[in-house]
């Protein structure tokens, strides 16, 4: 694998503005809802769960 160099005059460093508390909460809520939907889909896909004794 070769090293890719930045072209002259181009900077690939990205600095985004800091998130506000509202934006941070919205992102956290979105991630939590996606995780819960994913877990619900996995549980229904597996069907009945049995415990071996």
C-alpha positions in Angstrom: 0.0 0.0 0.0 1.4 3.4 -1.0 1.4 6.6 1.0 -1.0 9.2 -0.5 0.4 12.7 -0.3 -1.6 15.9 -0.2 -1.3 18.0 -3.3 0.4 21.3 -3.0 -1.9 24.0 -1.6 -4.6 21.5 -0.4 -5.2 20.8 3.3 -7.2 17.7 4.2 -7.6 18.7 7.9 -11.2 19.4 8.7 -12.3 21.5 11.7 -16.0 21.6 12.3 -17.6 24.0 14.8 -18.3 22.6 18.2 -21.7 21.1 18.8 -24.3 22.9 20.9 -25.9 21.0 23.8 -29.1 20.8 21.8 -27.3 19.2 18.8 -25.4 16.8 21.1 -28.7 15.7 22.7 -30.4 15.2 19.3 -27.6 13.1 18.0 -27.6 11.0 21.2 -31.4 10.5 21.0 -31.1 9.5 17.3 -28.3 6.9 18.0 -30.3 5.5 21.0 -33.4 5.1 18.8 -31.5 3.4 16.0 -29.9 0.9 18.5 -33.3 0.1 20.0 -34.8 -0.5 16.6 -31.8 -2.7 15.6 -32.1 -4.8 18.8 -35.9 -5.2 18.4 -35.3 -6.4 14.8 -32.7 -8.9 15.9 -34.9 -10.3 18.6 -37.9 -10.8 16.3 -35.7 -12.3 13.6 -34.4 -15.0 15.9 -37.8 -16.0 17.0 -38.4 -17.8 20.2 -35.5 -17.9 22.6 -35.1 -21.1 24.5 -32.9 -21.6 27.6 -30.9 -24.9 27.8 -30.7 -26.4 31.3 
